[in-house]
Amino acid sequence: EEQRRRDAARMKAEQVAADLQRKRDLERREQERKAASTRKMEQIQAAEATVQANIIHAREERHRAMVERRQAAEARIQKALSETAARQERVLTDFERKTKEAALRAKQKEEEDRSLLAEMA
């Protein structure tokens, strides 16, 4: 009887120890699962941050390229305006010179005609 009680107590103690070990194993596996889940979430968040950084960088590059194109176009327009202004200035100067020359020739012609008329008279 005593032996049977000792065997039963031993088996009960072994059962409790086995249950405790299973519980510890389950808790350990749950902790490992949570840790793996946390690592995975951190990886996903890091990937999302990288994607967002790439999107921001691409937007900045597009903006920079657009600004450069706009500045180049503005420079071409300014150059064309300057060249047009210079051409207009040359044309105006030529016109004024030719007008003065024509007026001078007309005056000389008028003086020659008067001189001839005076000689004829």
N, CA, C and O atoms as a DFTB+ gen file, in Angstrom:
484 C
 N C O
     1  1       0.824      -1.190       0.000
     2  2       0.000       0.000       0.000
     3  2       0.868       1.253       0.000
     4  3       0.647       2.177      -0.782
     5  1       1.864       1.269       0.893
     6  2       2.788       2.402       0.978
     7  2       3.525       2.577      -0.341
     8  3       3.695       3.700      -0.816
     9  1       3.954       1.495      -0.921
    10  2       4.664       1.537      -2.205
    11  2       3.752       2.129      -3.281
    12  3       4.167       2.955      -4.094
    13  1       2.507       1.682      -3.258
    14  2       1.561       2.177      -4.260
    15  2       1.348       3.683      -4.062
    16  3       1.268       4.411      -5.051
    17  1       1.255       4.168      -2.838
    18  2       1.088       5.592      -2.576
    19  2       2.319       6.372      -3.007
    20  3       2.207       7.466      -3.560
    21  1       3.500       5.805      -2.751
    22  2       4.738       6.464      -3.180
    23  2       4.822       6.508      -4.691
    24  3       5.214       7.522      -5.269
    25  1       4.455       5.408      -5.331
    26  2       4.462       5.377      -6.805
    27  2       3.457       6.379      -7.359
    28  3       3.731       7.061      -8.347
    29  1       2.307       6.465      -6.729
    30  2       1.278       7.403      -7.191
    31  2       1.764       8.835      -6.988
    32  3       1.557       9.686      -7.854
    33  1       2.417       9.114      -5.840
    34  2       2.930      10.456      -5.571
    35  2       4.040      10.798      -6.555
    36  3       4.126      11.919      -7.055
    37  1       4.888       9.805      -6.822
    38  2       5.977      10.026      -7.783
    39  2       5.407      10.307      -9.161
    40  3       5.838      11.242      -9.836
    41  1       4.422       9.488      -9.589
    42  2       3.814       9.670     -10.911
    43  2       3.105      11.021     -10.971
    44  3       3.125      11.685     -12.007
    45  1       2.475      11.433      -9.858
    46  2       1.798      12.725      -9.820
    47  2       2.831      13.841      -9.946
    48  3       2.618      14.813     -10.671
    49  1       3.970      13.695      -9.227
    50  2       5.040      14.693      -9.292
    51  2       5.623      14.749     -10.691
    52  3       5.905      15.831     -11.206
    53  1       5.805      13.591     -11.309
    54  2       6.317      13.558     -12.683
    55  2       5.331      14.215     -13.640
    56  3       5.725      14.937     -14.556
    57  1       4.040      13.955     -13.415
    58  2       2.995      14.546     -14.267
    59  2       3.001      16.066     -14.108
    60  3       2.915      16.798     -15.095
    61  1       3.101      16.536     -12.868
    62  2       3.135      17.985     -12.610
    63  2       4.379      18.584     -13.254
    64  3       4.305      19.654     -13.858
    65  1       5.533      17.903     -13.132
    66  2       6.776      18.387     -13.731
    67  2       6.647      18.421     -15.254
    68  3       7.083      19.380     -15.892
    69  1       6.053      17.383     -15.838
    70  2       5.871      17.332     -17.293
    71  2       4.927      18.445     -17.743
    72  3       5.173      19.104     -18.753
    73  1       3.837      18.654     -16.984
    74  2       2.892      19.738     -17.309
    75  2       3.584      21.101     -17.234
    76  3       3.399      21.960     -18.096
    77  1       4.383      21.272     -16.182
    78  2       5.117      22.523     -16.017
    79  2       6.094      22.727     -17.171
    80  3       6.226      23.841     -17.679
    81  1       6.780      21.665     -17.589
    82  2       7.724      21.769     -18.704
    83  2       6.984      22.120     -19.999
    84  3       7.435      22.967     -20.770
    85  1       5.830      21.451     -20.230
    86  2       5.036      21.763     -21.427
    87  2       4.592      23.228     -21.411
    88  3       4.631      23.911     -22.434
    89  1       4.169      23.698     -20.231
    90  2       3.737      25.084     -20.099
    91  2       4.895      26.027     -20.402
    92  3       4.723      27.017     -21.113
    93  1       6.082      25.719     -19.859
    94  2       7.274      26.541     -20.134
    95  2       7.621      26.514     -21.620
    96  3       7.953      27.546     -22.205
    97  1       7.542      25.322     -22.233
    98  2       7.823      25.198     -23.669
    99  2       6.843      26.035     -24.496
   100  3       7.235      26.725     -25.437
   101  1       5.563      25.958     -24.127
   102  2       4.539      26.748     -24.829
   103  2       4.811      28.247     -24.676
   104  3       4.706      29.005     -25.641
   105  1       5.159      28.664     -23.463
   106  2       5.447      30.082     -23.222
   107  2       6.675      30.525     -24.006
   108  3       6.699      31.619     -24.571
   109  1       7.702      29.663     -24.038
   110  2       8.920      29.978     -24.792
   111  2       8.603      30.114     -26.278
   112  3       9.043      31.059     -26.931
   113  1       7.830      29.154     -26.808
   114  2       7.463      29.216     -28.237
   115  2       6.619      30.461     -28.525
   116  3       6.770      31.083     -29.577
   117  1       5.738      30.821     -27.603
   118  2       4.911      32.027     -27.777
   119  2       5.793      33.278     -27.778
   120  3       5.594      34.182     -28.590
   121  1       6.760      33.325     -26.873
   122  2       7.689      34.452     -26.841
   123  2       8.502      34.523     -28.134
   124  3       8.706      35.605     -28.684
   125  1       8.968      33.359     -28.619
   126  2       9.717      33.324     -29.879
   127  2       8.850      33.803     -31.045
   128  3       9.305      34.543     -31.918
   129  1       7.572      33.355     -31.036
   130  2       6.643      33.777     -32.092
   131  2       6.428      35.283     -32.048
   132  3       6.424      35.949     -33.083
   133  1       6.247      35.820     -30.824
   134  2       6.053      37.264     -30.679
   135  2       7.299      38.031     -31.130
   136  3       7.199      39.056     -31.804
   137  1       8.471      37.520     -30.749
   138  2       9.719      38.170     -31.146
   139  2       9.869      38.147     -32.669
   140  3      10.259      39.145     -33.275
   141  1       9.557      37.000     -33.282
   142  2       9.638      36.896     -34.746
   143  2       8.638      37.843     -35.395
   144  3       8.942      38.481     -36.403
   145  1       7.460      37.931     -34.823
   146  2       6.429      38.831     -35.343
   147  2       6.879      40.281     -35.225
   148  3       6.678      41.082     -36.138
   149  1       7.487      40.608     -34.096
   150  2       8.000      41.972     -33.890
   151  2       9.101      42.294     -34.892
   152  3       9.122      43.380     -35.471
   153  1      10.022      41.339     -35.097
   154  2      11.095      41.554     -36.082
   155  2      10.513      41.758     -37.472
   156  3      10.948      42.638     -38.216
   157  1       9.527      40.937     -37.815
   158  2       8.896      41.048     -39.137
   159  2       8.229      42.413     -39.284
   160  3       8.347      43.054     -40.328
   161  1       7.534      42.857     -38.245
   162  2       6.877      44.164     -38.288
   163  2       7.914      45.275     -38.445
   164  3       7.710      46.217     -39.211
   165  1       9.021      45.163     -37.722
   166  2      10.086      46.161     -37.837
   167  2      10.666      46.167     -39.250
   168  3      10.965      47.231     -39.792
   169  1      10.827      44.986     -39.848
   170  2      11.320      44.904     -41.231
   171  2      10.343      45.567     -42.188
   172  3      10.749      46.288     -43.100
   173  1       9.056      45.321     -41.979
   174  2       8.031      45.922     -42.840
   175  2       8.058      47.439     -42.694
   176  3       7.984      48.164     -43.687
   177  1       8.162      47.916     -41.458
   178  2       8.202      49.360     -41.229
   179  2       9.447      49.983     -41.843
   180  3       9.387      51.078     -42.401
   181  1      10.579      49.284     -41.740
   182  2      11.813      49.790     -42.356
   183  2      11.661      49.840     -43.876
   184  3      12.105      50.793     -44.516
   185  1      11.035      48.815     -44.449
   186  2      10.814      48.795     -45.899
   187  2       9.882      49.936     -46.312
   188  3      10.107      50.593     -47.328
   189  1       8.835      50.165     -45.517
   190  2       7.917      51.272     -45.815
   191  2       8.639      52.609     -45.732
   192  3       8.416      53.490     -46.563
   193  1       9.496      52.761     -44.741
   194  2      10.254      54.010     -44.605
   195  2      11.176      54.202     -45.806
   196  3      11.326      55.317     -46.307
   197  1      11.793      53.115     -46.265
   198  2      12.660      53.187     -47.439
   199  2      11.864      53.583     -48.671
   200  3      12.302      54.422     -49.459
   201  1      10.695      52.980     -48.835
   202  2       9.841      53.314     -49.988
   203  2       9.442      54.784     -49.928
   204  3       9.504      55.483     -50.938
   205  1       9.034      55.257     -48.751
   206  2       8.653      56.666     -48.612
   207  2       9.834      57.582     -48.922
   208  3       9.674      58.604     -49.590
   209  1      11.016      57.218     -48.437
   210  2      12.210      58.026     -48.723
   211  2      12.484      58.048     -50.222
   212  3      12.845      59.087     -50.773
   213  1      12.314      56.902     -50.883
   214  2      12.524      56.848     -52.336
   215  2      11.505      57.701     -53.076
   216  3      11.837      58.364     -54.058
   217  1      10.265      57.683     -52.604
   218  2       9.219      58.499     -53.232
   219  2       9.561      59.980     -53.082
   220  3       9.460      60.747     -54.040
   221  1       9.961      60.374     -51.884
   222  2      10.319      61.768     -51.635
   223  2      11.502      62.166     -52.506
   224  3      11.508      63.245     -53.099
   225  1      12.506      61.290     -52.584
   226  2      13.689      61.578     -53.404
   227  2      13.296      61.731     -54.877
   228  3      13.771      62.639     -55.559
   229  1      12.436      60.845     -55.357
   230  2      11.997      60.924     -56.763
   231  2      11.249      62.226     -57.018
   232  3      11.445      62.863     -58.052
   233  1      10.391      62.624     -56.079
   234  2       9.674      63.898     -56.234
   235  2      10.646      65.063     -56.270
   236  3      10.513      65.970     -57.092
   237  1      11.624      65.034     -55.374
   238  2      12.617      66.112     -55.346
   239  2      13.404      66.159     -56.650
   240  3      13.673      67.238     -57.176
   241  1      13.770      65.000     -57.168
   242  2      14.512      64.946     -58.437
   243  2      13.665      65.478     -59.592
   244  3      14.155      66.231     -60.434
   245  1      12.384      65.078     -59.625
   246  2      11.497      65.593     -60.683
   247  2      11.364      67.103     -60.571
   248  3      11.393      67.808     -61.579
   249  1      11.218      67.600     -59.352
   250  2      11.091      69.035     -59.143
   251  2      12.370      69.754     -59.579
   252  3      12.315      70.784     -60.251
   253  1      13.525      69.197     -59.188
   254  2      14.808      69.804     -59.552
   255  2      14.953      69.848     -61.073
   256  3      15.369      70.862     -61.634
   257  1      14.606      68.743     -61.737
   258  2      14.710      68.692     -63.194
   259  2      13.763      69.709     -63.838
   260  3      14.121      70.370     -64.813
   261  1      12.558      69.824     -63.286
   262  2      11.593      70.786     -63.821
   263  2      12.120      72.217     -63.653
   264  3      12.009      73.034     -64.567
   265  1      12.690      72.512     -62.484
   266  2      13.246      73.847     -62.241
   267  2      14.392      74.124     -63.207
   268  3      14.494      75.223     -63.753
   269  1      15.249      73.139     -63.420
   270  2      16.370      73.315     -64.351
   271  2      15.864      73.585     -65.768
   272  3      16.377      74.462     -66.463
   273  1      14.833      72.809     -66.196
   274  2      14.268      73.038     -67.535
   275  2      13.657      74.430     -67.633
   276  3      13.826      75.122     -68.637
   277  1      12.945      74.836     -66.583
   278  2      12.325      76.166     -66.583
   279  2      13.397      77.248     -66.654
   280  3      13.263      78.213     -67.407
   281  1      14.463      77.087     -65.867
   282  2      15.537      78.086     -65.877
   283  2      16.219      78.144     -67.244
   284  3      16.552      79.224     -67.733
   285  1      16.423      76.982     -67.854
   286  2      17.035      76.956     -69.181
   287  2      16.122      77.651     -70.193
   288  3      16.598      78.410     -71.037
   289  1      14.816      77.396     -70.112
   290  2      13.872      78.047     -71.028
   291  2      13.863      79.556     -70.800
   292  3      13.849      80.333     -71.754
   293  1      13.871      79.966     -69.533
   294  2      13.900      81.398     -69.229
   295  2      15.179      82.038     -69.758
   296  3      15.151      83.160     -70.263
   297  1      16.299      81.329     -69.643
   298  2      17.570      81.854     -70.157
   299  2      17.502      81.991     -71.679
   300  3      17.969      82.985     -72.235
   301  1      16.918      80.986     -72.358
   302  2      16.792      81.073     -73.826
   303  2      15.893      82.250     -74.218
   304  3      16.186      82.983     -75.162
   305  1      14.805      82.414     -73.484
   306  2      13.892      83.533     -73.779
   307  2      14.602      84.866     -73.549
   308  3      14.492      85.782     -74.364
   309  1      15.325      84.971     -72.443
   310  2      16.048      86.211     -72.151
   311  2      17.079      86.506     -73.227
   312  3      17.239      87.655     -73.639
   313  1      17.781      85.474     -73.685
   314  2      18.781      85.654     -74.732
   315  2      18.101      86.124     -76.020
   316  3      18.587      87.036     -76.689
   317  1      16.981      85.499     -76.356
   318  2      16.262      85.898     -77.569
   319  2      15.770      87.337     -77.447
   320  3      15.849      88.100     -78.410
   321  1      15.266      87.714     -76.277
   322  2      14.812      89.093     -76.078
   323  2      15.970      90.076     -76.211
   324  3      15.828      91.136     -76.820
   325  1      17.113      89.717     -75.638
   326  2      18.294      90.589     -75.740
   327  2      18.731      90.733     -77.184
   328  3      19.036      91.836     -77.638
   329  1      18.763      89.621     -77.911
   330  2      19.158      89.677     -79.318
   331  2      18.166      90.501     -80.130
   332  3      18.561      91.261     -81.015
   333  1      16.881      90.350     -79.830
   334  2      15.854      91.125     -80.536
   335  2      16.015      92.614     -80.243
   336  3      15.919      93.449     -81.142
   337  1      16.257      92.931     -78.985
   338  2      16.450      94.336     -78.612
   339  2      17.676      94.914     -79.317
   340  3      17.642      96.048     -79.793
   341  1      18.742      94.147     -79.381
   342  2      19.960      94.617     -80.059
   343  2      19.684      94.822     -81.550
   344  3      20.123      95.812     -82.137
   345  1      18.951      93.877     -82.161
   346  2      18.603      94.027     -83.585
   347  2      17.734      95.255     -83.803
   348  3      17.947      96.007     -84.754
   349  1      16.767      95.460     -82.940
   350  2      15.897      96.632     -83.066
   351  2      16.697      97.919     -82.911
   352  3      16.446      98.896     -83.618
   353  1      17.643      97.925     -82.005
   354  2      18.495      99.102     -81.810
   355  2      19.320      99.376     -83.063
   356  3      19.455     100.523     -83.490
   357  1      19.880      98.293     -83.659
   358  2      20.665      98.469     -84.895
   359  2      19.783      98.991     -86.026
   360  3      20.175      99.891     -86.769
   361  1      18.585      98.412     -86.147
   362  2      17.666      98.846     -87.211
   363  2      17.299     100.318     -87.012
   364  3      17.290     101.087     -87.973
   365  1      16.999     100.710     -85.785
   366  2      16.645     102.093     -85.494
   367  2      17.821     103.023     -85.799
   368  3      17.644     104.080     -86.405
   369  1      19.028     102.618     -85.372
   370  2      20.212     103.436     -85.636
   371  2      20.430     103.577     -87.140
   372  3      20.701     104.672     -87.633
   373  1      20.311     102.450     -87.875
   374  2      20.467     102.499     -89.336
   375  2      19.415     103.406     -89.956
   376  3      19.723     104.202     -90.843
   377  1      18.169     103.288     -89.490
   378  2      17.089     104.111     -90.027
   379  2      17.378     105.599     -89.787
   380  3      17.234     106.423     -90.691
   381  1      17.791     105.930     -88.550
   382  2      18.096     107.333     -88.235
   383  2      19.254     107.841     -89.086
   384  3      19.216     108.969     -89.578
   385  1      20.290     107.007     -89.264
   386  2      21.451     107.402     -90.076
   387  2      21.025     107.623     -91.526
   388  3      21.369     108.634     -92.139
   389  1      20.274     106.668     -92.062
   390  2      19.836     106.782     -93.451
   391  2      18.887     107.965     -93.642
   392  3      18.914     108.621     -94.683
   393  1      18.051     108.239     -92.642
   394  2      17.146     109.398     -92.722
   395  2      17.949     110.689     -92.757
   396  3      17.659     111.593     -93.541
   397  1      18.974     110.765     -91.888
   398  2      19.820     111.962     -91.872
   399  2      20.568     112.104     -93.196
   400  3      20.657     113.194     -93.762
   401  1      21.107     110.977     -93.679
   402  2      21.829     111.015     -94.957
   403  2      20.896     111.444     -96.091
   404  3      21.280     112.247     -96.942
   405  1      19.682     110.914     -96.102
   406  2      18.716     111.279     -97.143
   407  2      18.356     112.762     -97.033
   408  3      18.239     113.451     -98.046
   409  1      18.184     113.244     -95.816
   410  2      17.868     114.665     -95.622
   411  2      19.032     115.527     -96.085
   412  3      18.825     116.562     -96.719
   413  1      20.245     115.111     -95.777
   414  2      21.435     115.842     -96.194
   415  2      21.543     115.850     -97.710
   416  3      21.823     116.888     -98.311
   417  1      21.322     114.694     -98.331
   418  2      21.368     114.620     -99.806
   419  2      20.281     115.511    -100.413
   420  3      20.512     116.196    -101.410
   421  1      19.104     115.493     -99.805
   422  2      18.012     116.323    -100.316
   423  2      18.379     117.797    -100.197
   424  3      18.119     118.583    -101.108
   425  1      18.986     118.172     -99.066
   426  2      19.399     119.561     -98.866
   427  2      20.474     119.941     -99.879
   428  3      20.429     121.023    -100.464
   429  1      21.456     119.031    -100.085
   430  2      22.525     119.300    -101.054
   431  2      21.937     119.426    -102.460
   432  3      22.328     120.299    -103.235
   433  1      20.993     118.539    -102.771
   434  2      20.365     118.570    -104.094
   435  2      19.608     119.882    -104.261
   436  3      19.648     120.500    -105.324
   437  1      18.918     120.301    -103.203
   438  2      18.175     121.559    -103.254
   439  2      19.128     122.729    -103.454
   440  3      18.844     123.636    -104.236
   441  1      20.269     122.712    -102.743
   442  2      21.264     123.784    -102.880
   443  2      21.856     123.779    -104.288
   444  3      22.072     124.838    -104.877
   445  1      22.120     122.575    -104.829
   446  2      22.647     122.488    -106.204
   447  2      21.631     123.048    -107.196
   448  3      21.968     123.786    -108.122
   449  1      20.355     122.660    -106.960
   450  2      19.307     123.152    -107.864
   451  2      19.195     124.672    -107.774
   452  3      19.024     125.320    -108.807
   453  1      19.282     125.259    -106.603
   454  2      19.235     126.698    -106.447
   455  2      20.433     127.350    -107.125
   456  3      20.328     128.383    -107.787
   457  1      21.572     126.701    -106.930
   458  2      22.787     127.229    -107.528
   459  2      22.659     127.221    -109.045
   460  3      23.018     128.203    -109.696
   461  1      22.159     126.139    -109.617
   462  2      21.972     126.065    -111.064
   463  2      20.952     127.106    -111.517
   464  3      21.136     127.751    -112.549
   465  1      19.901     127.264    -110.762
   466  2      18.875     128.254    -111.119
   467  2      19.483     129.667    -111.056
   468  3      19.201     130.517    -111.900
   469  1      20.308     129.891    -110.053
   470  2      20.937     131.185    -109.916
   471  2      21.887     131.433    -111.071
   472  3      21.972     132.561    -111.557
   473  1      22.594     130.429    -111.519
   474  2      23.520     130.567    -112.636
   475  2      22.742     130.816    -113.928
   476  3      23.175     131.593    -114.779
   477  1      21.635     130.177    -114.065
   478  2      20.835     130.302    -115.265
   479  2      20.149     131.676    -115.312
   480  3      19.856     132.195    -116.389
   481  1      19.917     132.210    -114.219
   482  2      19.194     133.477    -114.208
   483  2      20.090     134.638    -114.469
   484  3      19.630     135.780    -114.492
